[in-house]
Amino acid sequence: MEHPSKTSIVKAAGLVFGDIGTSPIYTLAVLFLFLTPTPENVMGAVSLVFWTLVIMVTVQYTFLAMRLSETGEGGTLVLKGLLLPLLKKPKGIAAFTLLATLGISLMIGECVITPAISILSAVEGIRQIPGLEIMSQEWLIFLAILITLGLFLFQKRGTEGVSRTFGPVMAVWFLVLFTSGAISVSLSPEILFAINPLYAVQFFVHNGIQGFVSLSMIVLCATGAEALFADMGHLGREPIQYAWGFVFVAVLFSYMGQAAHLLRNPGVGNPLFEMVFSISHDIYIPFLILMIIATVIASQSVISGIFSIIYQAITTHLLPMLPVDYTSDELRTQIYINTINWLLCIAVICVLLIFQFSDRLASAYGLSVTATMSITGSFMVAIFFHRQKYIYMGIAVIVTMVDILYFLTTVTKIPHGGYLSLVIASIPFTIIIIYTAGQRALYRSMKPLGHDQFIKKYLRAYKYDRHIRGTALFFARSLDEVPAYISRTMFNNEIIYEENIIISVDIKKEPYGFSWHLDRSIEPGLSRLSISHGYMQIIDLMRIIRDAGIEEKTIFYGMEEIVTRNIVWKIFSAIKRLCPSFVQYHRLPSHKVHGVITRVEL
């Protein structure tokens, strides 16, 4: 295996590890609002942070999950694509399909809270500056909203532009985390003994149920791990794995440095802010500016992961089609989805206005993260089991049990704001369930013609009806079941061209790969263009049509007018109307397109 370039490693640090890299801003600060910072609690908490990063990030994602992806893509849907072909029982397929849908939805719920808590916690550090201690929270929220708007405006540059800009800045941030932490550790070197897991065990012995609940705050150090896996398609496996080695050391020394500062000064508020301030008053303002930039990058990590997941869901027909912009000529997975971008922006601003304080947001944060990790762990266990890799399965079982333990602790956050991520996640979950069920019901109601019946009718119509000069294009999944709009156009309306080409687009289970074949030997005047591509492969449909030597005069496509009294199907109908059609999604020439409406009762 070739070692990745330094540039790709820096890009990975900038794009993927922003969330994990800014967790030191608030994790210990929030924890010691809940716990008394005694030496035993401080040593135990840092021990738990260390082992959480090892188990939930290093082992689960950079070792196990990335080992499973054979194609360089990551995310819940990739694991679903790997597992479902291995399952034989329909109940198992249905259960894991539902889990994958839940995982996607929870990831979106996490994506709304991450920018809010990251940006607001950094902005609150302004109060550490002499003379600004009395700045009102309203002004801090206003500043956080301005930063949020800037972040989402920046998204249209795409992942490549973002990582090129953010990578070097994030590398400096990690270097500062490491350096400031190492200086503090040098003053209290006994904190290094905290990596001994006995301190974590003693933490639970001393604190009992309170120690169990505190795991819901300690897990904040691992937030962003799922985005790490989802972002793999943007930058590749090796750069992310190499970058994690550097990031792990940096954040670990930051946590240890903060803990060392707490041992010396148990009465501090935010240990990171006050640790840096105690090292040198002069560097605090530059540090604060760097920290705010780093929190923007933290938000970027999750947002780019969401774009990947939404795109996978669109191409695998879990979500309706949304306009997608492709922002790089170099990497096929660098995308921007305008609708999702601005919906997320509005949601983040609403969260800032509702919760107003970072410690309140911390009480709402973590539930979606740990639930998604538990789902990922379940997929890994099942895949390793069916592939008969029992050693890896055993490791995955242990990791998943840890995930579930952390998830159970975050359930205690539901009354204190944790409900928010569930409410947010319920929106995409409901849309996916309604859309997929509606598509199945619609397909059953359309009554397509079988292959033999269609060919029989076509030959009779082509022989006796007048032909319109030129070439017409139609779209169908296959010739085995021809959509009703094609038969209505050709046989009821007697619209038959000299050349009639049916285009079928087949999406494969693999993320990449692309081929096409034009068969002109089906029947006189009837051809078929078959296109096959991976679910993450970007295709230019019009270019393929031109490469096949086709010069169309007209493009027909089917539209459905749904008539129903059922509220669920009314929502489905509204989703269909609001989202682009197949021809709009693929940007086919509008002056040649003719929609054929079919009235369908559901």
ZICORFEN-V874897 format. One line per field, one symbol per residue. ss: DSSP state (A for helix, B for strand, O for the rest). psi: psi as a letter, one per 30 degrees, with the letter a starting at -180 (. if undefined). burial: b if it has 9 or more other C-alpha atoms within 8 Angstrom, else e. Layout:
ss: ???
psi: ???
burial: ???
This chain:
ss: OOOOOAAAAAAAAAAAOAAAAAAAAOAAAAAAAAOOOOAAAAAAAAAAAAAAAAAAAAAAAAAAAAAAOOOOOOOAAAAAAAAAOOOOOAAAAAAAAAAAAAAAAAAAAAAAAAAAAAAAAAAAAAAAOOOOOOOOAAAAAAAAAAAAAAAAAAAAAAAAAAAAAAAAAAAAAAAAAAAAAAAAAAAOAAAAAAAOAAAAAAAAAAAOAAAAAAAAAAAAAAOOAAAAAAOAAAAOAAAAAAAAAAAAAAAAAAAAAAAAAAAAOOOOOOAAAAAAAAAOOOOAAAAAAAAAAAAAAAAAAAAAAAAAAAAAAAAOOOOOOOOOBBOOOOOOOOBBOAAAAAAAAAAAAAAAAAAOOAAAAAAAOOAAAAAAAAAAAAAAAAAAAAOOOAAAAAAAAAAAAAAAAAAAAAAAAAAAOOAAAAAAAAAAAAAAAAAAAAAAAAAAAOOOBBAAAAAAAAAAAAAAOOBBBBBBBBBOOOOOBBOAAAAAAAAAOOOBBBBBBBBBBBBBOOOOOBBBBBBBBBBOOBBBBBBBBBOOOOOOAAAAAAAOOOOOOBBBBBBBBBBOOOAAAAAAAAAAAAOOOAAAAOOOOAAABBBBBBBBBO
psi: kkklleeeeeeeeeeegeeeffefefeeeeegfelkhleeeeeeeeeeeefeeeefeeeeefeeefeejffflllefeeeeeeeffkekeeeeeefeeeeeeeeeeeeeefeeeeeeeeeeeeffeffkkfgfgklfeeeeeeeeeeeeeefefeffleeeeeeefeeeeeeeeeeeeeeeeeeeffifffffffkfeeeeeeeeefbeeeeefffeefffgkfeeeeeefefefleeeeeeeeeeeeeeeeeeeeeeeeeeeeifgldjeeefeeefekeffeeeeeeeeeeeeeeeeeeeeeeeeeeeeeeefggellkkkkkjgkfekfgjlkjeeeefeeeeeeeeeeeeefkefeeeffkfeeeeeeeeeeeeeeeeeeefghifeeeeeeeeeeeeeeeeeeeffffefgfffeeeeeffeeeeeeeeeeeeeeeeeeffilkleeeeeeeeeeeeeflkkkkakkklklelfejklefeeeeeeefhjklekjkkkkjkklflelkkllkjjggdlkgklkjkkkllfgkkkjeeeeeefggkjlekjklkkkjkklfkeefeeeeeeeefllleeeeghljfffkjkjkkkkk.
burial: eeebeeebbbbbbbbbbbbbbbbbbbbbbbbbeeeebeebbbbbbbbbbbbbbbbbbbbbbbbbbbeebeebbbbbbbbbbbbbeebeeeebbeebbebbbbbbbbbbbbbbbbbbbbbbbbbebbbbbeebbeeeeeebbebbbebbbebbeebbbbbbebbbebbbbbbebbbebbebbbbbbeebeebeebbebebbbbbbeebeeebbbbbbbbbbbbbbbbbbbbbbbbbbbebbbbbbeebbbbbbbbbbbbbbbbbeebeeebbbbbbbbeeeeebbeeebebbbebbbbbbbbbbbbbbbbbbbbbbbebbbbbbbebbbeeebbbbbbbeebbebbebbbebbeebbbbebbbbbbbbbbbbbbbbbbbbbbbbbbeeebeebbbebbebbbbbbebbebbbbbbebbbbbbbbbbbbbbebbebbbebeebbeebbeebbbeebeebbbebbeeeebeebbbbbbbbeeebbbbbbbbbbbeebbbbbbbbbbbbbbbebbbbbebebeeeeeebbbbbbbbbbbbbeeeeeebbbeeeeebebbbbbeeebebeeeebbbbbebbeebbeebebeebeeeebeebbbebeb
